[in-house]
Amino acid sequence: MWNYEKRLQYPINIKTPNAKIAQYIMSQYGGPDGEIGASMRYLSQRFAMPNRTAMAVLNDVGTEELAHLEMVSTMVHQLTRDLSMEEIEKSGFGNYYIDHTVGVWPQAAGNIPFNACEFQSKGDPITDLHEDLAAEQKARSTYDNILRVVKDIPEIADPIKFLRAREIVHYQRFGEALRSVQEQLDAKNFYAFNPSFDNPCKASCKDCR
């Protein structure tokens, strides 16, 4: 159960519509490394975690990614509201407009719709946590790319900087979760040394470990 606080995690107040920039930022809504995939990834993977520490990290970060989803969708909305048809046509936003008007809909900057195949829930805690570490770095890289485009527009750049900083914190938290899981590795986790798979002599002696 979640308690929803009716405010954004970071304030957003974009006064000037810009459909072209909206298309860039939209990628962090429904793109391959965006917030929809992140929240679904972590909230699904939490059930396979072997200890409460790792489970709590995935639950916390997955919940925060929902807040980031709200931030990004708010930015897209503010960047596309009150656009004239001339602005829509000149910005290359026309194809999106035909299908969705200016409604917020999950797709990448390359116009590819969101697909659940863009994230994994493998059921192996080591595998899943390594994916999570990589996912946070990919999201951070995407925010880096967006910042290069919007660095001179503070009303857009400042919320993006906040989101980028949180990706770094998430990466660090997943590192802590990974270490907590590694301390408890046993033969049930196939990333650890597993005699039935990895030992040519089929033994399970301590020397082989």
Secondary structure, 3 states (H helix, E strand, C coil): CCCCCCCCCCCCCCCCCCHHHHHHHCHHHHCCCCHHHHHHHHHHHHHHCCCHHHHHHHHHHHHHHHHHHHHHHHHHHHHHCCCCHHHHHHCCCHHHHHHHCCCCCCECCCCCECCHHHCCCCCCHHHHHHHHHHHHHHHHHHHHHHHHHHCCCHHHHHHHHHHHHHHHHHHHHHHHHHHHHHCCCCCCCCCCCCHHHHCCCCCCCCCCC
